Amino acid sequence: MKVKTILLALIFLSFYSISPLFAQTNNAKRCMVVGHRGSSKIAPENTVASAKLAWEQGADAVEVDVHLSSDKKIVVIHDKDTKRTSGVNLEVSKTPYSKLQQLDAGSWKSEQYKGERIPLLEEIVSIIPEGKFLVVEIKSDKKIIPFIKEAFLNHPKVGQLIFIAFSYEAIVDAKEAFPNNKAFWLSSSFKEEAKSVLSKVKNDGLDGVDLNFRMLNKELIDIATAMGLEVHAWTVNDLDKAKELRAMGVKSITTDIPDQVMKVIQ
């Protein structure tokens, strides 16, 4: 009986001692799911409703786009104008937010979302759930960075923000403004050899790249990983491709259907 008790105790202690290692391995391999403009297959993109839905569906993060209004408000919208999502053609940079917020940005998607407004970034930041993230894509030029810094550098949820941008200057400035936050350069193609581009990204202090999924292969991801850089993928709505990218080692997958992608990769 004593021998049996001792053996059971040893087995328990052995499992207990290595279980954190298993947890660490699983976390290291985990691939985050990012709702592209929220859960934009169902809800109107870049709205509070879309962001809420993506997080309710289990997404690790939500991605939104930002522009600066004429009165220097940080507005969540993808296009330079409001035509596509509201039916009214106003140029964001030339319009005060008091006028932008009067537009209906939901009816184009569904009658269910009639009256949904174009939000400010602050509104989306305020609803980030604990343990989740908001990926802020800088759509306008780098002149928006000081306004984002002023609004969020000391914000209680600043640690839940991640920055991305196609403009290389803008993303480098964002990293300088928020040195403790991750910042990734967006690209749909490299004009130079991948290793050279990634070396520049590394040398300029960025945390990695967020790439069109069609660019990605195991070799590129391995090169980036060896440099200590992360590789993220956008915008993936094919479930088989999502599983393939996860196996390659991407750190996140941005998708219009976060609920479906969550099921197949996690």
Buried (B, 14 or more C-beta within 10 A) or exposed (E): EEEEEEEEEEEEEEEEEEEEEEEEEEEEEBBBBBBBBBBBBBBBBBBBBBBBBBBEBBBBBBBBBBBBBBEEBBBBBBBEBBEEBBEBEBBBBEBEBEBBBEBBBBBBBEEEBEEBBBBBBEBBBEBBEEEBBBBBBBBBBBEBBEBBBEBBEEEEBBEBBBBBBBBBEBBBBBBEBBEEBBBBBBBEEBEEEBBEBBBEBBEBEBBBBBBBBEBBEEEBBEBBBEBEBBBBBBBBBEBEBBBBBBEBBBBBBBBBBBBBBBBEBE
